[in-house]
Amino acid sequence: MQYCSTRGGVGGWSFRDVLFSGYAPDGGMFMPETLPLLSPDTLRGWKGLPYPRLVVEVASLFIPTALIPRADLEALVSEALSGFSVPEVVRVARLKDGLSVLELFHGDTLAFKDLAMTCTVRFLNYFLQKESGRATVIVGTSGDTGGSAIQSAKGLPGLDVVVVYPRGRVTAVQEKHMISCLEDNVHVFAADGSSDDIDQPLRRLFADQDLVKSYGLMSLNSVNWSRVMVQLAHFIYAYLELSGMDPAAGADVELPELEVVVPTGGAGNIAAGTVVKLMGLPLKLVAMVNSNDIVHRTVTTGDFSMAACVTQTLAPAIDIQDPYNMERVFWLLLNRDGASVKAMMEDFQHSQRHALSGKHHKLLSQVMSSGSVTDDGILETMGRCWEDNQYVLCPHTAVAVWHHYHCAHLARLPRCYIATASPAKFETAVQKAGLTFDPPEAVKALDKLRTRCQNLERSGSWSSDWEQRLREWIHTVGSVRAAGQTFYNQ
């Protein structure tokens, strides 16, 4: 299994090399050069496997045993997923009228990102220990990714983590998960802008190959293929749990279909769903967005263009106008045509807009449908779900579940709604919906912790200023590590 860039300029990379990368050197995103197929017999054989075992089976399709032997892979995944608050790691809530919610938020930071992040960081640490190496992770976050990266990597001796989040655009719990970690290898910046603003200087840092090579600069956003790879497992888990597939059926019996509804921001999850669909999993994918509706407009009309600004909503983790993982979807649908993807993405990055061709738009609309939900719709859905089930949704999950209450569907077609975060992280939205939710003790304890954070101020040249500030920080941290010293409280 080798990897290439979606823009065609890079190929033949190993999983290890891709793991330790951000964007590809040509500005694209790494993808497997070929996708393995999941046969009906394979899927039937996986029926009943626990979630961690499914992660191992999926990862083994993309990581050669020469890089991580099977026994080591099993140990790494087991360790990564051992700290979740429910024994099964992920859980299906089966509610009234066929409403099935896949809870992916039982990790340390109460968000689905913990699943892939903990595994990815274990893979990183595995190679760093073997090679006596160091790496510097840089993460731009809209809320959940930063906290998950920090909690997964804190204290690891070979890894420094630099996280940049948009000040005032994340919830108090999301912010505390980031700024309350005082480990020496954690560096947190609050930027006066949106998560899309943050992506601009980070892309330029990753494009500087001297910087990347000098400091082992890499990403733990879903830019990193490993994050997307692990996320394939929860689509397979949902399918095996909810599709009604008969594991004893004969080879001539067609596999049933499952509809999976995904709250969508940076599009990592929906990209994972697209990958696994093209691998042979019978899915109907629905990408649901909030008022930042670029994915919805792209799917319905072919209008892949950013709005003038990012709208702040009750679902802040998907307040994104640059859904960068859509590049992976486009590449798959355009039959891995790197030149075409390069042209369209450079056009989009230059002008912040691109009109899909008629053929391309048709291909996209065949692989997924979409919808957009306002804040009023989020609150209405949270209230209705409570009235029907005494079950509190987080606002992002409500973006998906709105589809259950407002879109007709065939009774024979089972549906799964992806729950990406716990309502404990979104107290304001819960209160606005007229509901209450008693947060876990670990969340209550966050208010008592000391904090540490650096500011990135807005200026007339804010993007270049932020890039320079982060560049200098990376240099300084690297020099301190080269001298074998601690960074803080020296």
TIDRENLUM-207496 format. One record per residue (C-alpha): residue number from 1; residue in one letter; y, z, x. Coordinates in nm, 2 decimals, m for minus. Each point is the difference from the previous one (the first is absolute). Layout:
NUM,A,Y,Z,X
...
! end
This chain:
1,M,0.00,0.00,0.00
2,Q,0.33,m0.11,0.15
3,Y,0.35,0.00,m0.13
4,C,0.30,m0.23,m0.02
5,S,0.36,0.00,m0.11
6,T,0.10,m0.12,m0.35
7,R,0.26,m0.23,0.18
8,G,m0.25,m0.18,0.21
9,G,0.13,0.09,0.35
10,V,m0.27,0.25,0.09
11,G,m0.37,0.00,m0.03
12,G,m0.32,0.14,0.15
13,W,0.12,0.37,0.01
14,S,m0.25,0.28,m0.03
15,F,0.01,0.29,m0.25
16,R,0.11,0.23,0.28
17,D,0.29,m0.22,0.09
18,V,0.11,m0.04,m0.36
19,L,m0.03,0.37,m0.06
20,F,0.24,0.07,0.28
21,S,0.26,m0.25,m0.13
22,G,0.27,m0.03,m0.25
23,Y,0.11,m0.35,m0.10
24,A,m0.16,m0.28,0.20
25,P,0.20,m0.13,0.29
26,D,0.10,m0.31,m0.21
27,G,0.14,0.23,m0.28
28,G,m0.30,m0.04,m0.23
29,M,m0.27,0.25,m0.11
30,F,m0.35,0.03,0.12
31,M,m0.29,m0.11,m0.21
32,P,m0.37,m0.06,0.06
33,E,m0.06,m0.36,0.10
34,T,m0.29,m0.01,m0.26
35,L,m0.08,0.22,m0.29
36,P,m0.35,0.13,m0.05
37,L,m0.15,m0.05,m0.34
38,L,m0.14,0.27,m0.22
39,S,m0.31,m0.12,m0.18
40,P,m0.11,0.14,m0.33
41,D,m0.30,0.15,0.17
42,T,0.23,0.18,0.25
43,L,0.22,0.14,m0.28
44,R,m0.30,0.11,m0.21
45,G,m0.14,0.17,0.32
46,W,0.32,0.19,0.04
47,K,0.00,0.14,m0.35
48,G,0.00,0.38,0.01
49,L,0.12,0.03,0.36
50,P,0.26,0.27,0.06
51,Y,0.35,m0.11,0.09
52,P,m0.02,0.08,0.37
53,R,m0.32,m0.20,0.04
54,L,0.17,m0.30,m0.17
55,V,0.29,0.03,0.25
56,V,m0.26,m0.02,0.28
57,E,m0.18,m0.30,m0.16
58,V,0.34,m0.19,m0.04
59,A,0.13,0.09,0.34
60,S,m0.33,m0.11,0.17
61,L,0.06,m0.35,m0.14
62,F,0.33,m0.03,0.20
63,I,m0.07,0.22,0.31
64,P,m0.27,m0.13,0.23
65,T,m0.25,0.27,0.12
66,A,0.08,m0.09,0.36
67,L,0.35,0.15,m0.07
68,I,m0.11,0.30,m0.21
69,P,m0.37,0.06,m0.03
70,R,m0.13,0.08,m0.35
71,A,m0.07,0.36,0.07
72,D,0.35,0.05,0.14
73,L,0.16,m0.18,m0.30
74,E,m0.19,0.23,m0.24
75,A,0.12,0.31,0.19
76,L,0.36,m0.12,0.01
77,V,0.02,m0.08,m0.37
78,S,m0.18,0.33,m0.09
79,E,0.26,0.19,0.21
80,A,0.29,m0.19,m0.14
81,L,m0.10,0.06,m0.37
82,S,m0.12,0.36,0.04
83,G,0.32,0.18,m0.09
84,F,0.05,m0.14,m0.35
85,S,0.04,0.24,m0.29
86,V,m0.29,m0.14,m0.21
87,P,m0.35,m0.03,0.14
88,E,m0.03,m0.37,m0.10
89,V,0.34,m0.08,0.18
90,V,0.11,m0.23,m0.29
91,R,m0.07,0.06,m0.37
92,V,0.01,m0.19,m0.33
93,A,0.17,0.16,m0.29
94,R,m0.15,m0.15,m0.32
95,L,0.26,0.05,m0.27
96,K,0.04,m0.10,m0.37
97,D,m0.04,m0.36,m0.12
98,G,m0.15,m0.14,0.32
99,L,0.28,0.12,0.23
100,S,m0.17,0.05,0.34
101,V,0.22,0.13,0.28
102,L,m0.13,m0.02,0.36
103,E,0.16,0.31,0.17
104,L,0.06,m0.09,0.37
105,F,0.24,0.30,0.07
106,H,m0.22,0.29,0.11
107,G,0.10,m0.01,0.37
108,D,0.25,0.22,0.19
109,T,0.31,m0.18,m0.12
110,L,m0.12,m0.06,m0.36
111,A,0.02,m0.38,0.03
112,F,m0.25,m0.29,0.03
113,K,0.13,m0.08,0.35
114,D,m0.19,0.30,0.13
115,L,m0.33,m0.18,m0.05
116,A,0.06,m0.30,0.23
117,M,0.24,0.19,0.23
118,T,m0.24,0.27,0.10
119,C,m0.27,m0.26,0.08
120,T,0.24,m0.22,0.19
121,V,0.13,0.29,0.21
122,R,m0.36,0.10,0.08
123,F,m0.07,m0.35,0.12
124,L,0.31,0.00,0.21
125,N,m0.09,0.34,0.16
126,Y,m0.35,m0.12,0.07
127,F,0.13,m0.29,0.21
128,L,0.27,0.21,0.17
129,Q,m0.25,0.26,0.11
130,K,m0.24,m0.27,0.13
131,E,0.28,m0.17,0.19
132,S,0.21,0.31,0.10
133,G,0.29,m0.19,m0.16
134,R,0.32,0.07,m0.19
135,A,0.16,m0.16,m0.30
136,T,0.33,0.03,m0.19
137,V,m0.02,m0.05,m0.37
138,I,0.32,m0.10,m0.18
139,V,0.00,0.02,m0.38
140,G,0.26,m0.10,m0.26
141,T,m0.08,0.17,m0.33
142,S,0.11,m0.01,m0.36
143,G,m0.13,0.35,m0.05
144,D,m0.37,0.05,0.04
145,T,m0.11,m0.19,0.31
146,G,0.21,0.21,0.23
147,G,m0.14,0.33,m0.11
148,S,m0.35,m0.13,0.01
149,A,0.04,m0.14,0.35
150,I,0.14,0.33,0.12
151,Q,m0.26,0.22,m0.15
152,S,m0.28,m0.23,0.13
153,A,0.13,m0.03,0.36
154,K,0.18,0.33,0.06
155,G,m0.11,0.18,0.32
156,L,m0.21,m0.29,0.14
157,P,0.07,m0.01,0.37
158,G,0.00,m0.38,0.05
159,L,0.23,m0.09,m0.29
160,D,0.37,0.03,m0.08
161,V,0.11,m0.07,m0.35
162,V,0.35,m0.12,m0.09
163,V,0.07,0.00,m0.37
164,V,0.32,m0.14,m0.17
165,Y,0.06,0.07,m0.37
166,P,0.29,m0.08,m0.24
167,R,0.21,0.31,m0.05
168,G,0.05,0.09,m0.36
169,R,m0.26,m0.25,m0.12
170,V,m0.31,0.21,0.03
171,T,m0.10,0.31,m0.19
172,A,0.04,0.35,0.13
173,V,m0.38,0.04,0.05
174,Q,m0.02,m0.34,0.18
175,E,0.28,0.10,0.23
176,K,m0.14,0.34,0.08
177,H,m0.34,m0.15,0.09
178,M,0.19,m0.19,0.27
179,I,0.27,0.23,0.13
180,S,m0.20,0.33,0.00
181,C,m0.24,m0.12,0.26
182,L,0.12,0.14,0.34
183,E,m0.28,m0.12,0.22
184,D,0.12,m0.14,0.33
185,N,m0.13,m0.35,m0.07
186,V,0.19,m0.04,m0.33
187,H,0.35,m0.15,m0.01
188,V,0.17,m0.05,m0.34
189,F,0.31,m0.20,m0.08
190,A,0.20,m0.01,m0.33
191,A,0.18,m0.33,m0.05
192,D,0.29,m0.06,m0.23
193,G,m0.15,m0.30,m0.17
194,S,m0.30,m0.13,m0.19
195,S,m0.36,m0.05,0.13
196,D,0.07,m0.37,0.01
197,D,0.30,0.07,0.23
198,I,m0.22,0.20,0.23
199,D,m0.24,m0.29,0.03
200,Q,0.26,m0.22,0.17
201,P,0.04,0.19,0.33
202,L,m0.37,0.08,0.01
203,R,m0.10,m0.37,m0.02
204,R,0.23,m0.06,0.30
205,L,m0.15,0.28,0.20
206,F,m0.35,m0.13,m0.06
207,A,0.12,m0.35,0.10
208,D,0.09,0.13,0.34
209,Q,m0.33,m0.05,0.18
210,D,0.12,0.18,0.32
211,L,0.08,0.31,m0.21
212,V,m0.33,m0.03,m0.19
213,K,m0.20,m0.02,0.32
214,S,0.19,0.26,0.20
215,Y,m0.04,0.27,m0.26
216,G,m0.31,m0.11,m0.20
217,L,0.23,m0.05,m0.30
218,M,m0.19,m0.04,m0.32
219,S,0.02,0.05,m0.38
220,L,m0.17,0.22,m0.25
221,N,0.16,m0.17,m0.30
222,S,m0.23,m0.22,m0.20
223,V,0.12,m0.27,0.25
224,N,m0.30,0.14,0.19
225,W,m0.31,m0.18,m0.11
226,S,m0.21,0.31,0.03
227,R,0.20,0.16,m0.29
228,V,m0.07,m0.30,m0.22
229,M,m0.37,m0.01,0.11
230,V,m0.07,0.35,m0.11
231,Q,0.17,m0.05,m0.33
232,L,m0.25,m0.27,m0.09
233,A,m0.24,0.29,m0.05
234,H,0.17,0.15,m0.30
235,F,m0.01,m0.33,m0.19
236,I,m0.37,m0.02,0.07
237,Y,m0.04,0.36,m0.11
238,A,0.19,m0.06,m0.32
239,Y,m0.22,m0.30,m0.07
240,L,m0.33,0.18,0.06
241,E,0.12,0.29,m0.22
242,L,0.16,m0.18,m0.29
243,S,m0.12,m0.36,m0.03
244,G,m0.33,0.08,m0.17
245,M,m0.19,m0.19,0.26
246,D,m0.38,0.04,m0.03
247,P,m0.14,0.07,0.35
248,A,m0.35,m0.10,m0.13
249,A,0.11,m0.34,m0.14
250,G,m0.16,m0.31,0.13
251,A,0.16,m0.25,0.24
252,D,0.07,m0.24,m0.29
253,V,0.21,0.26,m0.19
254,E,0.37,m0.06,0.04
255,L,0.21,0.30,0.12
256,P,0.24,0.14,m0.25
257,E,0.37,0.00,0.05
258,L,0.24,0.29,0.05
259,E,0.38,0.00,m0.05
260,V,0.18,0.21,0.26
261,V,0.37,0.08,m0.06
262,V,0.20,0.09,0.31
263,P,0.35,0.15,0.04
264,T,0.15,m0.23,0.26
265,G,0.28,0.04,0.26
266,G,m0.07,m0.13,0.35
267,A,m0.31,m0.17,m0.15
268,G,m0.26,0.15,0.24
269,N,m0.22,0.11,m0.29
270,I,0.02,m0.33,m0.19
271,A,m0.06,m0.19,0.32
272,A,m0.32,0.21,0.06
273,G,m0.10,m0.08,m0.36
274,T,0.05,m0.37,0.07
275,V,m0.20,0.01,0.32
276,V,m0.30,0.17,m0.17
277,K,0.03,m0.23,m0.30
278,L,m0.03,m0.30,0.24
279,M,m0.30,0.18,0.16
280,G,m0.18,m0.03,m0.34
281,L,0.09,0.31,m0.20
282,P,0.05,m0.11,m0.36
283,L,0.35,0.15,m0.06
284,K,0.29,m0.09,m0.22
285,L,0.31,0.13,0.19
286,V,0.32,0.12,m0.16
287,A,0.30,0.08,0.22
288,M,0.24,0.24,m0.18
289,V,0.35,0.06,0.14
290,N,0.30,0.21,m0.09
291,S,0.35,m0.15,m0.04
292,N,m0.03,m0.14,0.36
293,D,m0.19,m0.29,m0.15
294,I,m0.03,m0.26,0.28
295,V,m0.38,m0.01,m0.02
296,H,0.01,m0.04,m0.38
297,R,0.25,m0.28,0.02
298,T,m0.20,m0.17,0.27
299,V,m0.32,0.02,m0.20
300,T,0.15,m0.11,m0.33
301,T,0.26,m0.26,0.11
302,G,m0.05,m0.07,0.38
303,D,0.34,0.16,0.08
304,F,m0.07,0.18,0.32
305,S,0.36,0.13,0.05
306,M,0.15,0.34,0.07
307,A,0.25,0.16,m0.24
308,A,0.35,0.08,0.14
309,C,m0.11,0.36,0.06
310,V,m0.29,0.24,m0.04
311,T,0.01,0.18,m0.33
312,Q,m0.07,0.38,0.01
313,T,m0.26,0.09,m0.26
314,L,m0.22,0.28,m0.11
315,A,m0.28,m0.16,0.21
316,P,0.17,0.00,0.34
317,A,m0.30,m0.09,0.21
318,I,0.00,m0.35,m0.15
319,D,0.38,m0.04,0.02
320,I,m0.06,m0.31,0.22
321,Q,0.15,m0.35,m0.01
322,D,m0.18,m0.13,0.30
323,P,m0.37,0.02,m0.08
324,Y,m0.12,m0.09,0.34
325,N,m0.37,0.00,m0.07
326,M,0.05,m0.29,m0.23
327,E,0.00,m0.21,0.32
328,R,m0.37,0.08,0.02
329,V,m0.06,m0.11,m0.36
330,F,0.19,m0.32,0.06
331,W,m0.20,m0.08,0.31
332,L,m0.33,0.05,m0.18
333,L,0.11,m0.22,m0.29
334,L,0.13,m0.27,0.23
335,N,m0.34,m0.03,0.16
336,R,0.11,0.17,0.32
337,D,0.28,m0.25,0.07
338,G,0.20,0.19,0.26
339,A,0.27,m0.27,0.04
340,S,0.07,0.00,m0.38
341,V,0.01,0.38,m0.01
342,K,0.23,0.01,0.31
343,A,0.24,m0.24,m0.16
344,M,0.02,0.18,m0.34
345,M,0.03,0.35,0.15
346,E,0.27,m0.10,0.25
347,D,0.18,m0.17,m0.29
348,F,m0.03,0.32,m0.20
349,Q,0.11,0.23,0.29
350,H,0.30,m0.23,0.08
351,S,0.12,m0.05,m0.36
352,Q,m0.18,0.29,m0.18
353,R,m0.13,m0.25,m0.25
354,H,m0.27,m0.27,m0.02
355,A,m0.13,m0.20,m0.29
356,L,m0.38,m0.05,m0.01
357,S,m0.12,m0.35,m0.04
358,G,m0.16,m0.07,m0.34
359,K,m0.35,m0.01,0.16
360,H,0.05,0.32,0.19
361,H,0.14,0.18,m0.31
362,K,m0.30,m0.12,m0.20
363,L,m0.24,0.14,0.26
364,L,0.18,0.34,0.00
365,S,0.00,0.03,m0.38
366,Q,m0.37,m0.08,0.00
367,V,m0.08,0.29,0.24
368,M,0.22,0.27,m0.17
369,S,0.23,0.07,m0.30
370,S,0.29,0.24,0.00
371,G,0.25,0.21,m0.20
372,S,0.32,0.19,0.06
373,V,0.09,0.35,m0.14
374,T,0.34,0.17,m0.04
375,D,0.06,0.37,0.05
376,D,0.00,0.04,m0.38
377,G,m0.35,m0.16,0.00
378,I,m0.12,0.23,0.27
379,L,0.11,0.31,m0.20
380,E,m0.14,m0.13,m0.32
381,T,m0.33,m0.06,0.16
382,M,m0.02,0.34,0.17
383,G,0.08,0.16,m0.34
384,R,m0.25,m0.21,m0.19
385,C,m0.28,0.07,0.25
386,W,0.06,0.37,m0.03
387,E,0.00,m0.01,m0.38
388,D,m0.32,m0.19,m0.01
389,N,m0.19,0.17,0.29
390,Q,0.19,0.30,0.13
391,Y,0.01,m0.18,0.33
392,V,0.31,m0.03,0.21
393,L,0.06,m0.33,0.18
394,C,0.22,m0.04,0.31
395,P,0.28,m0.26,m0.07
396,H,m0.17,m0.26,0.22
397,T,m0.33,0.03,m0.18
398,A,0.20,m0.02,m0.33
399,V,0.13,m0.34,0.12
400,A,m0.36,m0.11,m0.01
401,V,m0.11,0.19,m0.32
402,W,0.30,m0.15,m0.19
403,H,m0.22,m0.31,0.00
404,H,m0.28,0.19,m0.20
405,Y,0.24,0.08,m0.28
406,H,0.19,m0.33,m0.02
407,C,m0.24,m0.28,0.09
408,A,m0.29,m0.10,m0.22
409,H,m0.33,m0.04,0.17
410,L,m0.35,m0.10,m0.09
411,A,m0.22,0.30,m0.10
412,R,m0.29,m0.13,0.21
413,L,0.21,m0.01,0.32
414,P,0.02,0.35,0.16
415,R,0.32,0.09,0.18
416,C,0.09,0.23,0.28
417,Y,0.35,0.13,0.08
418,I,0.08,0.10,0.35
419,A,0.16,0.35,0.03
420,T,0.18,m0.01,0.33
421,A,0.15,0.35,0.01
422,S,m0.01,0.34,m0.15
423,P,0.27,0.10,m0.25
424,A,0.07,0.30,0.22
425,K,0.20,m0.22,0.22
426,F,0.24,m0.12,m0.27
427,E,0.13,0.31,m0.18
428,T,0.32,m0.17,m0.12
429,A,m0.19,m0.28,m0.18
430,V,m0.24,0.25,m0.15
431,Q,0.28,0.21,m0.13
432,K,0.19,m0.31,m0.14
433,A,m0.32,m0.08,m0.19
434,G,0.02,0.34,m0.16
435,L,m0.32,0.12,0.17
436,T,m0.09,0.27,0.24
437,F,m0.24,0.00,0.29
438,D,m0.09,0.30,0.22
439,P,m0.01,m0.13,0.36
440,P,m0.27,0.11,0.25
441,E,0.08,0.30,0.22
442,A,0.03,m0.23,0.30
443,V,0.29,m0.18,m0.17
444,K,0.17,0.33,m0.09
445,A,m0.03,0.11,0.36
446,L,0.20,m0.30,0.13
447,D,0.33,0.16,m0.10
448,K,m0.06,0.29,0.24
449,L,m0.05,m0.22,0.31
450,R,0.25,m0.08,0.27
451,T,0.11,m0.36,0.03
452,R,0.10,m0.26,0.27
453,C,0.16,m0.34,m0.05
454,Q,0.24,m0.24,0.17
455,N,0.25,m0.21,m0.20
456,L,0.06,m0.37,0.01
457,E,0.36,m0.05,m0.14
458,R,0.13,m0.30,m0.18
459,S,0.25,m0.21,0.19
460,G,0.14,m0.35,0.00
461,S,m0.28,m0.10,0.24
462,W,m0.26,0.24,m0.13
463,S,m0.31,m0.22,0.05
464,S,0.07,m0.05,0.37
465,D,0.11,0.36,0.04
466,W,m0.32,0.13,m0.14
467,E,m0.20,m0.24,0.21
468,Q,0.18,0.12,0.32
469,R,m0.04,0.37,m0.10
470,L,m0.37,m0.03,m0.06
471,R,m0.05,m0.21,0.32
472,E,0.17,0.27,0.21
473,W,m0.21,0.27,m0.17
474,I,m0.32,m0.19,0.08
475,H,0.11,m0.04,0.36
476,T,0.08,0.37,0.03
477,V,m0.33,0.11,m0.16
478,G,m0.19,m0.23,0.23
479,S,0.17,0.13,0.31
480,V,m0.07,0.36,m0.10
481,R,m0.37,m0.08,m0.07
482,A,m0.03,m0.18,0.34
483,A,0.12,0.32,0.16
484,G,m0.26,0.20,m0.18
485,Q,0.26,0.21,m0.19
486,T,0.05,0.12,m0.35
487,F,0.29,m0.17,m0.18
488,Y,0.15,0.28,m0.21
489,N,0.11,0.34,0.13
490,Q,m0.03,m0.10,0.36
! end
